[in-house]
Amino acid sequence: MNKDIAEKKAIVLDTNILISYRSKLILLVEKLSESYNVYISEVSLKERLSHLYLELKDKYENINQVRDKYSDLVNIEFKYSFEELYKIKETRMEKSYSDLFNNKLINLNPNEDIFNIVLDRALKKIPPFSNAEGASDKGFKDTLIWLSILQYFIKKEEENIIFITDDKYFIKYSVTLGNEFNKKTGKNLVIKDNSFIEALINPTEEASTPQTKPMSDIETLRESIQDKIPALCGYYEDDDFGNTYWCKTFELHVLATPAYVEKIFINLQNSIEQNLFEYYLQPTTAFGLFGLTDIHPIPMGALNSALSLYINIRKDYNVYLPQFFRTVANIFNNNYIEDNSFEVPF
């Protein structure tokens, strides 16, 4: 038995959790992963893809309406067709979720007669369908998620599973569903709402770390961070009129967290070594993480300077690494642009 899996409980996140915490999803999954194996269902991923599809379709329809209305004034041409752009965003979203959840995707077995099972549960009002008198048949998607969880954990090593959801019917019938899960899998499942994870993504401020270095050294580090880290995020350019403006090297589509930044610096050393004689690196190549869109390559000198700063802090000021990662995350988040296709994303 895999010791790491056996020692951890499993947590499954429902679709509404992915949406509610989308800007903090990376932080949430990283926190949960310290103690749990974190899963999502294929049904939840497909639902997120459906949101992406409908939002993109609505944008194209709005543009087409403007184009038709003002065809005598403007000529609007799409860079991508709707189908092409959706395919690009679909691929990016699938990869983002796969990377974030480390391929822990709960598939629904297509070989089972799912339709008949769901229909039977709907007719018999078996939860998560509501059994209240006069209740509608709403619950098809929830039932697919539930069946996939039942099916999946029969063969998994985890003995204790937590399902996090904000769906009122899952919460209402939590005891009934827990009993069904135990009967069919021999394992334990509890259903909890958002309050279970709220403290994880809104932690209380940690007590400040005692000073171990002279403040003059800290001031030098502070200035060095504000000089070298923004150089990764952008650069100043002059236009034809001599006006100076800031140009981004990348757009960030998931909010950076300290853990995300730590991974950036771990990847950065390897990226520099693999591209030792290049003058520039694209941000996605340099950082090696999802949630970024390249805009302009970063000079290798800026990457080397940032890496040297990190190595120096890790060597001589290791106690301040959490503060360093948090400050860098705040700087990186100046490049944050919301894009639901990265919500696993970012």
SVG drawing of the C-alpha trace seen along z (x, -y; Angstrom):
<svg xmlns="http://www.w3.org/2000/svg" viewBox="-46 -64 72 67">
<polyline fill="none" stroke="black" stroke-width="0.4" points="0.0,0.0 1.2,-3.5 2.2,-4.9 1.6,-8.5 -1.9,-7.8 -2.7,-5.5 -1.7,-8.1 -3.8,-10.8 -7.5,-11.3 -9.0,-12.1 -10.9,-15.4 -13.2,-15.8 -14.1,-19.4 -17.5,-20.0 -18.0,-22.3 -19.4,-25.2 -16.2,-25.2 -14.1,-25.5 -16.2,-28.6 -16.5,-30.2 -12.7,-30.1 -11.5,-30.4 -9.1,-33.3 -7.7,-31.4 -7.9,-27.9 -4.2,-27.3 -3.7,-28.4 -6.7,-26.2 -5.4,-23.1 -1.8,-23.7 -3.1,-24.0 -5.3,-21.0 -2.6,-18.9 -0.5,-19.2 -2.8,-16.8 -5.1,-15.4 -5.1,-13.9 -7.2,-16.4 -9.6,-15.3 -12.1,-16.7 -14.6,-14.9 -14.7,-14.7 -18.2,-16.0 -17.1,-19.1 -14.4,-19.8 -16.9,-19.4 -19.2,-21.8 -16.4,-24.4 -15.8,-23.8 -19.5,-24.4 -19.2,-27.8 -16.2,-28.7 -18.1,-27.7 -21.2,-29.7 -19.2,-32.8 -17.1,-32.7 -20.2,-32.1 -21.9,-35.1 -18.9,-37.3 -18.8,-36.3 -22.6,-36.8 -22.3,-40.3 -19.4,-41.2 -21.4,-39.8 -24.4,-42.0 -22.2,-45.1 -20.6,-44.1 -24.0,-43.6 -25.4,-46.8 -22.5,-49.0 -21.4,-47.1 -21.4,-50.4 -18.9,-51.9 -16.6,-49.1 -15.1,-45.9 -14.5,-43.5 -12.4,-40.4 -11.9,-37.7 -8.3,-36.6 -9.7,-33.2 -13.1,-31.6 -15.2,-30.7 -14.4,-27.0 -10.7,-27.6 -10.5,-29.9 -12.7,-27.6 -10.4,-24.7 -7.4,-26.7 -9.0,-27.7 -10.4,-24.3 -7.0,-22.7 -5.5,-25.3 -8.2,-24.8 -7.9,-21.0 -4.1,-21.2 -4.4,-23.8 -6.8,-21.6 -4.7,-18.5 -1.5,-20.2 -3.1,-21.7 -4.8,-18.5 -1.8,-16.3 -4.0,-14.2 -6.3,-13.3 -9.4,-13.3 -12.4,-11.1 -13.7,-9.7 -17.2,-8.4 -17.1,-4.9 -18.8,-5.2 -19.3,-1.4 -22.0,-1.5 -25.6,-2.1 -25.5,-5.6 -28.7,-6.9 -30.8,-4.1 -29.2,-4.4 -29.8,-8.2 -33.3,-7.8 -34.1,-5.2 -32.7,-7.5 -34.7,-10.4 -38.0,-8.5 -37.4,-7.1 -36.1,-10.5 -32.9,-9.0 -30.5,-11.7 -29.0,-13.9 -32.4,-14.2 -34.7,-15.8 -37.4,-13.5 -39.6,-16.4 -43.2,-16.3 -43.5,-18.3 -39.7,-18.7 -38.4,-19.0 -36.0,-16.5 -33.1,-18.9 -30.1,-16.8 -28.9,-15.2 -25.4,-16.6 -25.1,-16.1 -26.1,-12.5 -23.5,-12.0 -20.8,-13.4 -22.1,-11.2 -22.0,-8.0 -18.5,-8.8 -17.3,-9.2 -18.9,-6.0 -17.4,-4.1 -14.0,-5.6 -13.2,-5.0 -14.2,-1.3 -10.7,-0.6 -8.8,-3.4 -6.6,-3.0 -7.9,-5.9 -10.3,-4.7 -11.7,-8.2 -13.1,-10.7 -14.4,-14.2 -16.6,-15.7 -16.7,-19.6 -19.8,-21.1 -22.1,-24.1 -25.0,-22.2 -28.0,-22.3 -29.2,-18.8 -25.8,-17.2 -25.7,-18.9 -29.3,-18.0 -28.9,-14.3 -25.3,-14.0 -26.1,-11.2 -28.1,-9.2 -25.4,-9.6 -22.6,-8.7 -24.4,-5.5 -24.8,-4.6 -21.1,-5.2 -20.1,-3.0 -22.5,-0.2 -21.2,-0.2 -17.5,-0.8 -16.8,0.3 -15.2,-3.1 -16.2,-6.3 -17.3,-9.6 -18.5,-12.8 -19.9,-15.8 -18.9,-19.2 -19.7,-22.8 -17.4,-25.8 -16.9,-26.5 -14.5,-23.5 -12.0,-25.2 -12.6,-28.8 -9.9,-29.0 -7.4,-27.5 -7.6,-30.3 -8.2,-33.2 -5.6,-32.4 -4.9,-34.7 -1.7,-36.7 1.3,-34.9 3.3,-36.3 6.2,-38.4 9.5,-36.6 12.1,-37.8 14.9,-39.9 18.0,-37.9 19.8,-40.3 20.6,-44.0 17.9,-46.3 20.4,-47.8 20.8,-44.4 17.0,-44.0 16.7,-47.5 19.3,-46.5 17.3,-43.3 14.1,-45.2 15.5,-47.6 17.1,-44.7 13.7,-42.9 11.9,-46.0 14.6,-46.4 15.1,-42.8 11.7,-41.2 9.7,-43.8 12.4,-43.3 10.9,-39.8 7.4,-41.2 8.0,-44.0 10.2,-46.8 9.9,-50.5 9.7,-51.6 9.7,-55.0 7.2,-55.8 7.9,-58.0 7.0,-61.1 9.5,-60.3 6.8,-59.2 7.8,-56.3 5.3,-53.5 5.4,-50.1 5.2,-47.0 4.4,-43.6 6.5,-40.5 3.5,-38.2 -0.1,-38.2 -0.8,-36.1 -4.2,-34.4 -4.1,-32.7 -3.3,-34.7 0.3,-33.9 0.8,-32.5 4.0,-32.1 4.0,-28.4 3.5,-29.3 6.5,-31.7 8.7,-29.1 8.0,-26.7 9.0,-29.5 12.4,-29.9 12.9,-26.1 12.1,-25.9 14.2,-29.0 17.6,-27.5 16.9,-24.5 15.5,-26.7 18.6,-28.9 20.9,-25.9 18.9,-24.4 19.1,-27.6 22.5,-28.8 23.5,-30.7 20.2,-32.4 19.9,-36.1 16.1,-36.0 13.6,-33.4 9.9,-33.4 8.2,-33.7 6.5,-30.3 9.9,-28.7 11.7,-30.5 9.1,-29.8 7.8,-26.4 4.3,-26.8 0.8,-27.1 -1.3,-30.2 0.9,-32.5 0.5,-34.1 3.8,-35.2 3.9,-38.8 7.6,-39.6 10.7,-37.5 12.7,-38.3 16.4,-39.2 18.6,-36.4 20.4,-39.0 17.2,-39.8 16.5,-36.1 20.1,-35.6 19.8,-38.6 16.5,-37.3 17.9,-33.8 21.0,-35.2 18.8,-37.2 16.8,-34.1 19.9,-32.0 21.3,-34.7 18.2,-35.0 17.9,-31.2 21.5,-30.9 21.9,-33.9 18.4,-34.9 16.5,-31.6 14.2,-32.7 12.8,-35.4 12.0,-33.1 8.2,-33.1 8.2,-37.0 10.2,-37.0 7.9,-34.6 4.8,-36.6 6.4,-39.9 7.3,-38.4 3.8,-37.1 2.3,-40.5 4.6,-42.0 3.7,-39.2 0.0,-39.8 0.3,-43.2 0.3,-41.3 -2.9,-39.4 -5.7,-39.5 -8.7,-37.4 -9.3,-34.6 -11.7,-31.8 -10.0,-29.4 -7.0,-29.2 -9.1,-28.6 -8.3,-25.4 -7.2,-27.8 -5.2,-30.0"/>
</svg>
